[in-house]
Amino acid sequence: MGFPNYRRFWIGGVLTNNGRWVQYVTTYFIVYRITGSAAWVGMAGFSTFIPVLLMNPLAGYVSDHFDRRRVLLAINSLCSLLAAAMALTWAAGGRNMGIWMLLLLVGGFVYGIQLPTWQSFVAECVPREHLRNAITMNSIQFNAARTFGPALGGLLIGTLGPGWALTLTAVLYGPVLVALLRIDPATLYRPQRSAGADGHGRSSVVSDYRESIRYVMNEPGIRAAIITVALISTAGQPIVQQIVVFAEEVFEVSPFWFGILGSAQGMGALVAAPLVAGELSQLRRSRVQLVATSGYGLAIVMFALAPSFWVGFGAMALIGAMHLASATNLNSTVQLQVADELRGRVMAIYMMGVLGLSPFANLLMGWLISILGPRPVVAGSGLIVVAGGLVLQLTGQYARLDRD
């Protein structure tokens, strides 16, 4: 935090990401309240994330060929306007699911540009020798927001209603915009921009994306990180959208306690943050990943079988701790191994791994829960994560994370 540009960006990110989590829990709450269906909640997750996958080639191109600070200014301004549109839609009595799916789709397209650009901009705020610490702090701020944001969203939904929660989301995009405006571009650690895929200055979205795919396929450590994060996001992340189903149908709690349950992941991550930034950063990344993936899967099983709200809360906190360890570990691997001129495009491919098949997994999980119930479906997802982690360890994939 000794670098002013990074400090401004970090503080702005904490406040703005709180708003983003308020928006997440509010939109999923709205969808469930309108439809009463886990399948529709899964559809909402699909509508949110499928555009991010579709935008992947363009997102990497934009990140590597345009000023990342200006891109983030534009994107976060659009996100604020979209949150305001959602608030107005709810206030006007908009209860048509087609409208809400369209709003979520638009948000997904906008956010798809932001994801790799945000991750790549972190590397511009600090010198390379401090990059791993900056990545860890970025993960901590994201999970700090995950702690407070859902609880705040639940409180606002339960007291003032979803419209005010979405209004606050629009306002909370302001801090990161102020931070980006205050950053001095002349003091950023910017790499030389790519000349183009053919080396003669000619570049296109398609040619650049092909180049980045070839690069990833020839880098075993980066490839292993993407495979690992794809496993976790595909089998494990869809439960985030289904927390509202557990709150309403399994634990039978109020909207406020739904928000508290949603914040448990962030709380667990904050408790684990000193360990992740300290002792775990000194260990081999392969060892950290084996523990993180296995622990993640087992915590999901624990949540699925939780006999009470507070046991479920503890399981979600453990998921948050494992998520922080895994996300920091894998993100560090990619950022430390990638060439600077390809950072944006490779981070876009990594973000595609972060999403994995989660849009389709959201649909599948929502449909299965509507038929079989939430407990067996989520428990099965946790077991898939555990089994996948063991396979990656036995096949030597994790060992490749140790390369720099």
N, C-alpha and C positions, 0 to 999 in steps of 0.2 A: 504493500500500500504506500510505499515511499515514492511513487511516481504519480504526479498530479493528474495526468490524463487518465490513468487507470483508476485512480481514486474517484474522480468525478463519474466516470462511466460505471463503476461498481455501485456507488451509492444510488445513482439514477436507476440502474438495473434492479436493485432491491425493491425500490418503491414501485416501479412500473410493473415488475413481475408479480407483485402482490395484486395489482389490478387484473393482470392476466388470469391469475388463479381464481379471483372473484368471478371473472367472466366465465371460466370453465364450469365451476360448480353451479353457477346460476343458469347457464344455458342447459346443462344436463338436467337440472331440477325442473326447469320449465318444460322440457320435452317429456319428462316422466309424469309431471302433473297434468299435462294436456292429454297424454295418451294412456298413462298407467301401464306402459308396456316396456319390458326390458329389451325387446327386439327393437323398438324405436330408439331407445338409448344407444343401442349398438349402431343403428343407422346414423345417429347424430355423430358418433365417433368416426364412422366411415366418411361422412360428409366433411368433417373437420380435417381429416388426414389424407384422404385420397388426392386432393389438389396439391398437397405438399410433394407427394411422389411425382405427380405429373409436371410440377414446376422444377424438378431436380436439375435437369440439364441447363435450363435458363438461369437458375439460381447460382450455380457454380460459375457460369460465364459472367454474370453481373458482378459477382464478388471479386473476380480476378481482373476485370477490365474497367470497372468504374470505381470512383472514390467511395470506399466503404462507409465513411462517416456520412456523406451526403445520402447514400442509399438508405442508411438507418434512419436518418432524419425524415426522409420521404415515407418510408414504410411505417414508422411508428405514428406519423401524422395520419396516415390512412387507417391504421388500427384504431386510433382514437375516434375517428369519424364513424367507423363501423360499429364500435361499441355504443356510440350515441344513437345510431340508427336502430340498434337492437332495443335500446331503452325507449325510444319513441314508438317503436312497433308494439312493445308490450303495453305502454301507456295508452295507445290508441285502440287497445282491445284485440290486437292481432293474435289469433290463436290457431291460425291455419298452419299445419305442419309443412306445407310446401314453402311458405315464406321463410320459416325458420331454417329449413334445410338449405335454402338458397343463401341465406345470410351466413350460415356456417361454411358453405362452399366458398363464398367470396373471401371469408376470413382465412380459409385454408390456402387459397391462392396467394394472398398477401403475405401470410406468415411463412409460406414456402420460400420466399425470397429472403426473409429475415434470418432464418435459422443458420445457414452457412456463413452469411455475412457477419452476423453477431460473433460467432465462434472465431472467425478469421480476424475480426477487428481486435479481439483480445491480444493477438500476437503483435499488433501494431502499437499497443499501448505500453509495452515493456520490452527491454532488451532480451535476447534469446536466452541468456543464462538465468533469467527469472521467469521464464515462460511456464515451467511446471507449477510454480507457486501461484502464478496468475490464473492458470487453469483451475487449480484447486479452489482458489478464492471465488472464481466465477461459479463453480459448482455449489459452493457454500451459499452464495447470495441467492442462487436459484432455489435452493432448498430452504433458505430462510423465508423466502416468499411463499414457498409451499407450506410452511408452518402456519404463517399468519393469514395468508390470503383466503384459504378455504374456510377458516374459522370466522373471519370477517364477513365472507360471503354468506355463510350460514346465519350469522347474527342479523345481517341486513335483510336477508330473505324472510327470516322469522319475525322481524319487527316492522320494517318499512316496506318490504315487498321486493320482488325481483327487479322492478323498474329502477329503484334507487340504487340497487347493487350494480346494475349495468351503467348507470350514470356515473357512479364513483369510478368504475373501470375507465370510462372515457377521460375523466379528470386525471387519473393516475398515469396516463401515458405522458403527461406533462414533464415529470422529473427527468426522464431519460432524454427528452428533447432539449431541455435546458442544459443538461450535462454535455450533450453532443455539441451544442452551440458554443459552450465555454471551452471546449477542447481546442488547443492550438495545433492546427494541422502541421505546422513547421517542425514540431517537436515529436511527431509520431515516428515510429521505427518502421518505415514502409519499404517493402521489397521492390525490386525492379519489376515493372509490369511485364507480363508475358507478351512476346512478339507475335505469337500465333502458332498454330499447330504445325504449319509447314516450315516455320523458321524464317519466313520472308515477309512477315508482317500481315499476312492474310489469315484471317481468323473467322470462325463462325461458331455458333452454338454447337452444331453437330460435330464438327471437326475437333473442337476443344474437348467435348465430352468423350469422344473416342480416345483422344490422347490421354485423358485422365483415367479412363477405364484400363487402358494398356498399362499405365503407370502403376495403378493399384494391383493389377494381376501380377506384376513383377516385383512387388514389395510384400514379402511374406508376413511381416509384422502388421502392416496396415490391413492386409487382407484378413488376417486372423482376428483383428480387432473388430472389423466390420461383421464378420460371421458371428462373433460372440454377441455383439450388441443386437444383431438381428434376431438371434434366438431369444434373448431376454425381452425385447420389445414386442415380438410376435406372440409369445406364449404368456408373458407376464404383465405387460402394460395394459391390456384391455380391462383388467380388473379396476383400474382407476375410474373408468366410465361407469362401472357397475356398482361402485360404492353406494350410490343412491338407492339401488335395489336392496342391498344388505341393510341399509339404514331404515328403509320403509317396510320391507317384508320380513327380514330375519330378526333384526334387533328392535324394530318398531319404536323408533325414537323420533323426536321432533326435528324440524329443519335445522335448528341451531346445533343439535348434537350430530346431525349429518355433516355440518361444516366442521365440527370438532374432529369427527372421524376422518374427514378428508385432510385435515391438517396433521394427522398423526405421522404421515410419512416424512414431512418436513421436520417435525420435532425429533424423530429418530435420527435424521441426517444431521441435525445441528448437534445432537449429543455425540455423534460419531465423528464430527468434523475435526476436533483436535487430534484424534487418533489417525484419521486419514491424512491430515496435513503433516503429522509428525512421524510416528513410528512406521506406519504403513508405507510412507513415501521412501523409506530406506530399504524396503524389502524388494525382492524380485517381483516384477509385475505379473509373472506367471503364477506365483504363489498367491498373490493378492486376488487374482481373478478366479482361481479355483474356489477359494473360500467365499468370495462375493457371489458367484453364480450359484453355488450350492446353497448358501444361506438364503439367497433370494427365493429360490424355489421352495425351500422348506418353510420359509415365513409365509409364503402364499398358501401352502397347505394348512398351516396353523390358522391363518385368517379364515379360510374356508370352513374349518371345523370348529371355530371359536364358539363356546357355549354361551358367551355373554358379550355385551358391548365392550367391556373393558379388556377382555382377553383379545377381542378383535382389534381394539385400539393398540394394544401392545404388539400384536402381529404386524399391523400396518407400520408402526414405528420401526420395527425390525426390517421391514421391507425398505423403508426410507434409508436406514443405515447401510444396508447392502447396496442399494441403488447408488448412493453417494460414492461408496468405495469403487463400485464397478464403473460408473460413469467417469469419474476422475481418472481412474486407471487407464481406461480405453481411450479417452480423449487425449490424455497425455501421450500415449503411445503414438497416435496418429500425428499429433502436432509436432512431436519431437523427431519423427522419422520422415515427414513429408518435406519436399523441396519447396522453398518459399514461393517460387513462381507458379506453383500448382496448388497452393494452399486452399484457395477458395473452392476450386473444382473438386479437390479430394475431400474437403470437408463437406461439400454437397453430397458426395457419394456416401460418406460416413453418416450424414444425416438421413440418407435413404435407408441405411442400415438401422439407424435409431428407430425409424418408423417401421422398418421391416415390412411384413405383411399385415401390420396392425389394422389398417382400414378394413381388410377382409376378415381378420381375426375378430374385430369388434362386431361385425355382422354375424359371424359364426357363433361367438360367445353369447350374444344377445338372443339369437334364435334358440341355442341349446338351453339357455337358462329358462326361456319361456316354456320349454318342454320338460326339462329334467329338474329344474330348480337351480338356485345359485350355488349351493354347497358342493355337489359332486362335480359340476363343471369347473369351478375355480380350483378345487383340489386337483383335478386332473391336469389343469394348466401348470400348477406348481410342480407336479411330478415330471412333466415334460421338460421344464427348466432344469431340474436336477439331473435328469438323464442326459440331456443335451450337454450340460457342463462336463459330466464325466466322460462322454464321448470325445469332446474337444481336448480334454486332458490326456486321454489315452492315445489319441492320434497325433499328439505333439503340437497341436495348434497353439496352446498357451505358451509353450516354450519360445515361440516366435515373437511374443510380445516383448521379450527382454532385449531385443536388438535395438541399437540406436545408430 
